Each structure stands twice: as C-alpha cells, then as structure tokens.
Amino acid sequence: MSLLVLGTVALDNVKTPYGERRDLLGGSATHFAMSARLFTKVNLVAVIGKDFPKRHIDFLHRKGINLASLAEGEGKTFRWDGEYKREDMNTALTLATELGVLAGFTPEIAHAHRDTPNIFLANIDPDIQMGLLKILRKPRLVGLDSMNLWINHKRPSLVRLMRKVDLFVANEGEARSLSGEQNLIQAAKTLRRMGPPLVVVKKGEHGVLQRSV
C-alpha cells in the first residue's frame, strides 16, 4: 500500500516561551508525511524554492519519503513565522507568511503516482487541492485538511471540495468557523452533512473527536 500527500513544504521560524528557531523544516505535507511514513510508503507532492536547504532534502530521503513529485520553482520557498504563547500552547499564532513559489503552484505528479489509491490533501489552497484530485486516475480514499485562511477567503472552493472527499480533518476553531456551530458535536454533524462521511475534530492536548456515518 502507498499514500500520496499534497501540501506545503516550508521553512518555519517558530517562537515559544522556551526559545526561538529559524529555517526549520515545516509545512503541512512535511508533517503529515513524517507521521504517515511510520505506517506506509509516502509519495510527497509539493513545491520548494531555490533557497531550500539540501540538508532538509537529505533528511526526507533518509526517512524514506518519495520525492519524485517534489518540484523546485524559481524563487523562494514558502515561509511561515509563528508563535506559541505560554497560556495556550495548543494554538499557533501566525506572525507572517511569504508564499514565494507557492503562489501560482500547479501540482504535477510522477506518472507512476497517478494511480495511487490513498490520497491526503494536506492544508493548502483548496483550488490546488482540487487540481490534484482531477488528475488522479483511481482515488479510493481521500482525506482533506484545511485552515481558517481558506475557510475565510475561499469557502466556496473548500465546500465544493468537501463533497468529493471521504475524510475531513479540522481543529476546534476551524470546525466551529466552517460549520457555524459552537458545540463540537453539532459542528461535526454539520461538517458531515457537507459531504465527508468521516469527520475528525482535533482537540490539541485532548486528542480528537470523531463522527462517522
């Protein structure tokens, strides 16, 4: 079995009450791939810039992640600056983002990856997510993640995409924002009615809430 993940591969600058680090390997596709590789073969679809450190590429290779569909664009890698406050370490505060090569990115995947049956659309522009879904030949199980940026600014695209997936993943704030419900049980039910038969609401240190048909 193998799995294909689309999302961001980023350079992160992260500040916490305990210190600050710059140019960390980050991105939604990176984090998902690093977890999924423990269970199956992972093919990563993303774009990086000319400034992306070779040490990060070498690290991903060592972890067994297939990078045949990782593109290199002209320009800078997507960058995220964030902070975690002492009073709520579950919530990441976005200080700045720099899209770089992510702006205008159209996913292209290796020919052999087009028949991958298991797909995860990690957090990225929902129009990019839909673009990948359209070129896949035999998707069997499709998971989807998003964030408040797309919920607030590309809601129609996200809602259309939700009708085509089997699993939707959101944190508490995203679930409430997209569903319009404050109660998480009601939020999960509303999200399920929007298309995906399985909804997982992430609750930070408290785990997850799952609603299925």
Secondary structure, 3 states (H helix, E strand, C coil): CEEEEECCCEEEEEEECCEEEEEEEECHHHHHHHHHCCCCEEEEEEEECCCCCHHHHHHHHHCCCEEEEEEECCCCCCEEEEEEECCEEEEEEEEEEECHHHCCCCCCCCHHHHHCCEEEECCCCHHHHHHHHHHCCCCCEEEEECCHHHHHHCHHHHHHHHCCCCEEEEEHHHHHHHHCCCCHHHHHHHHHHCCCCEEEEECHHHCEEEEEC
